[in-house]
Amino acid sequence: MIEKEFQKPRPRKSFAQHWLKSEKALNEIIQASELQSTDRVLEIGPGTGILTRRLLPLVQSLLAVEIDRDLCESLTKEFKRQENFLLLQGDFLELDIESHLKPFPAFQQQNKVVANIPYNITGPILEKLLGTIANPNLKPYDLIVLLVQKEVAQRLGAKPGSKAFGALTVRVQYLAECELICTVPAGAFYPPPKVDSAVVRLVPRQFEPQATDTGRLETLVKLGFGAKRKMLRNNLQSVVERDRLSQLLEKLEINPQARAEEISVSQWVTLANEL
């Protein structure tokens, strides 16, 4: 199977392409996806189709979105006889998928995302899949399994007080439960990237307690992490007076000298609601 992959177009640096070649990593992705025969799956960047081949026999339908025209030609040749496969050529971040799927009702309303995504656009992809704190995805997926850069995976699943805990952590954990499934070494790809990777599983859900003003929460998180070495009361002084914030932190049993990465997601929400 692996030899077959490299007979296809060579990876392009402009698209940050690295072909996965590890059966172990593929098995981890499939297992984490908890696939059912009724699932309608979205795959972003199928590349040479190594994950696509594993997904197709297990799901009701598979919608793949690929930006590379040469790869689209190759994928079409290989999977054109698969009735549960549909390929869209274009930039996932720019593509209006719903409008493209109007003639294809069998591929509408995907309930899961399973993909090895380009690392250079991980943030924008997460935002399109989950939405933002202020504007969450109103039609959330049941499950999202992604192969991402290890450092990003650690940030997504980080705990308060750790170096990896940051604004991305709060934004994503407010919208979904995050779990790091396994790490994937650079040697599992061709060509190998400069960093290791990891499989993450995201389960979108409604966070409790809910923010009464999601716009305010989003602003506080942005400002709070604006200068990570500064105390929170200094970073937020443009929106709340320092003494008042210190009083609120004491009321919420948060160290008045705390920095942004020391405050849990639920504490961020409670702080925003108190303000």
C-alpha positions in Angstrom: 0.0 0.0 0.0 2.8 2.4 0.9 4.6 1.9 -2.3 1.4 2.7 -4.2 1.2 6.1 -2.4 4.5 7.3 -3.7 3.6 6.6 -7.3 1.2 9.5 -7.1 2.1 13.3 -7.3 5.0 14.2 -5.0 4.2 16.2 -1.9 4.1 20.0 -2.4 5.6 22.4 0.1 3.2 25.1 -0.9 0.3 22.9 0.4 2.3 21.7 3.5 1.8 18.1 2.2 3.3 15.1 4.2 1.9 11.7 3.3 1.1 9.5 6.3 2.6 6.0 5.8 2.1 4.5 9.3 -0.5 1.7 9.6 -0.3 2.1 13.4 -1.3 5.7 13.2 -4.1 4.9 10.7 -5.4 2.3 13.2 -5.4 4.8 16.0 -7.3 7.3 13.9 -9.9 4.7 12.9 -10.3 3.5 16.4 -10.7 7.0 17.9 -13.4 7.8 15.3 -15.8 5.1 16.6 -17.2 4.7 13.2 -20.7 3.4 12.5 -22.3 2.3 9.2 -24.7 5.2 9.5 -21.9 7.9 9.8 -21.6 10.6 7.2 -17.9 11.6 7.4 -16.0 14.7 6.2 -12.4 14.2 5.3 -10.3 17.4 4.9 -7.2 16.9 2.6 -7.4 13.2 1.6 -4.1 13.6 -0.2 -3.2 10.2 -1.7 -6.2 8.5 -0.2 -4.5 6.3 2.4 -7.0 7.2 5.1 -9.9 7.4 2.6 -9.4 3.7 1.7 -9.8 2.8 5.4 -12.9 5.0 5.9 -15.0 4.1 2.9 -16.0 0.5 3.8 -17.0 1.6 7.3 -19.3 4.6 6.7 -22.6 5.5 5.0 -20.9 8.4 3.0 -17.6 10.1 2.8 -17.2 13.7 1.6 -13.6 14.6 0.8 -12.3 18.1 0.2 -8.9 18.4 -1.6 -7.2 21.6 -2.8 -4.6 19.9 -5.0 -6.0 19.4 -8.6 -3.5 16.7 -9.4 -4.5 14.7 -6.3 -8.1 15.2 -7.2 -7.6 13.7 -10.5 -5.8 10.7 -8.9 -8.5 10.3 -6.2 -11.3 10.5 -8.8 -9.7 7.7 -10.9 -9.4 5.4 -7.9 -12.7 6.0 -6.1 -15.1 7.0 -8.9 -17.0 3.7 -8.7 -17.5 4.1 -4.9 -21.1 5.2 -4.6 -20.6 6.5 -1.0 -17.7 8.8 -2.0 -17.9 12.4 -3.1 -14.9 14.6 -3.8 -14.9 18.4 -3.9 -11.9 20.3 -5.3 -11.1 23.5 -3.5 -9.8 25.3 -0.4 -11.8 23.9 2.6 -11.5 27.3 4.4 -13.1 29.1 1.4 -15.5 26.5 0.1 -19.3 26.9 0.8 -19.8 23.2 1.3 -23.6 23.3 1.8 -24.2 25.0 -1.5 -22.1 22.4 -3.3 -24.0 19.6 -1.7 -27.5 20.7 -2.8 -27.5 18.2 -5.7 -26.1 15.4 -3.5 -28.5 14.9 -0.6 -26.9 11.6 0.4 -23.7 13.5 1.4 -25.4 16.3 3.3 -25.2 16.8 7.1 -22.0 15.1 7.9 -21.9 14.0 11.6 -18.1 13.3 11.9 -14.8 14.7 10.7 -11.8 12.4 10.3 -8.7 14.0 8.7 -5.0 14.5 8.6 -5.0 18.2 8.1 -2.4 20.7 6.9 -0.5 22.0 10.0 -0.1 25.5 8.7 -3.9 26.1 8.8 -4.9 24.1 11.9 -6.3 27.1 13.7 -8.6 28.3 10.9 -9.7 24.7 10.3 -10.6 24.3 14.0 -12.5 27.6 13.9 -14.5 26.5 10.8 -15.4 23.2 12.4 -16.2 24.4 15.9 -16.9 28.1 15.4 -15.8 30.6 18.0 -16.9 31.3 21.6 -19.1 34.2 20.4 -20.3 32.3 17.3 -20.2 28.6 17.8 -21.1 26.1 15.1 -24.9 25.9 15.3 -24.8 22.4 13.7 -22.0 20.8 15.7 -20.4 17.5 14.6 -20.8 14.5 16.9 -17.1 13.8 16.8 -13.9 15.3 15.3 -10.7 13.3 15.0 -7.7 15.1 13.6 -4.0 14.4 13.1 -2.3 17.6 14.0 1.1 18.9 15.2 2.0 17.5 18.6 2.5 20.9 20.1 -1.0 22.0 19.0 -2.5 18.7 20.4 -0.9 19.4 23.7 -2.3 22.9 23.8 -5.8 21.6 23.0 -5.7 19.2 25.9 -3.7 21.3 28.3 -4.6 21.7 32.0 -4.5 25.1 33.8 -1.1 26.0 35.1 0.8 24.1 32.4 3.0 25.8 29.8 0.8 24.6 27.0 -2.3 26.2 28.4 -3.2 29.3 26.4 -5.9 31.2 24.6 -6.4 28.4 22.0 -7.0 26.0 24.9 -9.7 28.1 26.4 -11.4 28.8 23.1 -11.5 25.1 22.0 -12.2 23.6 25.5 -15.2 25.9 25.8 -16.6 24.4 22.6 -15.6 20.8 22.9 -14.1 18.1 25.1 -10.5 17.5 24.0 -8.5 14.3 24.3 -5.0 13.5 23.0 -5.2 9.9 21.7 -1.6 9.2 20.7 1.6 10.7 19.4 2.8 10.0 15.9 6.6 10.4 15.2 7.8 12.5 12.2 9.1 9.3 10.6 5.5 8.1 10.1 5.3 10.6 7.2 6.8 11.1 3.8 8.6 13.4 3.7 9.0 13.6 7.5 8.0 17.0 8.9 10.3 18.8 11.3 8.0 18.0 14.3 6.1 15.1 15.7 2.4 14.8 15.4 -0.6 13.6 17.5 -4.1 12.3 17.0 -6.7 14.3 18.9 -10.4 13.7 19.5 -12.8 16.6 20.0 -16.4 16.1 21.1 -18.4 19.3 20.6 -20.8 20.1 23.5 -22.3 22.9 25.4 -20.1 24.1 28.2 -21.3 24.4 31.8 -21.6 27.0 33.1 -22.6 28.8 30.0 -21.2 32.3 29.4 -24.0 34.9 29.6 -22.1 37.1 27.2 -19.9 35.1 24.9 -18.5 38.2 23.3 -17.3 39.4 26.6 -15.7 36.0 27.4 -13.9 36.0 24.0 -12.6 39.5 24.6 -11.3 38.7 28.1 -9.5 35.6 26.9 -7.8 37.5 24.1 -6.7 40.3 26.5 -5.8 37.9 29.3 -3.4 36.0 27.2 -2.1 39.1 25.4 1.1 39.1 27.5 1.4 35.7 29.3 4.1 36.9 31.7 1.9 39.6 33.1 -0.6 39.1 35.8 -4.2 38.9 34.7 -5.1 42.2 36.5 -2.6 44.0 34.4 -3.7 42.5 31.1 -7.4 43.3 31.8 -7.0 46.8 33.1 -8.4 48.2 29.8 -11.8 46.6 30.5 -11.9 46.4 34.3 -10.4 48.5 37.0 -7.5 46.6 38.8 -8.9 46.9 42.3 -12.3 45.6 41.2 -10.7 42.7 39.4 -8.7 41.8 42.4 -11.8 41.8 44.5 -13.6 39.5 42.0 -10.6 37.1 41.9 -10.7 36.9 45.7 -14.4 36.3 45.6 -13.9 33.5 43.1 -11.1 32.1 45.2 -8.5 32.8 42.4 -5.1 34.2 43.4 -5.2 37.9 42.7 -1.7 37.6 41.3 -2.7 34.8 38.9 -1.6 34.8 35.3 -4.0 33.8 32.5 -2.7 30.3 32.1 -3.4 29.5 35.8 -7.2 30.0 35.4 -9.4 27.1 34.3 -12.0 27.4 31.5 -14.9 27.3 34.0 -13.2 30.1 36.0 -12.8 32.2 32.9 -16.6 31.8 32.2 -17.5 32.6 35.8 -15.2 35.7 35.8 -16.8 36.9 32.5 -20.3 36.4 34.0 -19.4 38.3 37.1 -18.2 41.2 35.1 
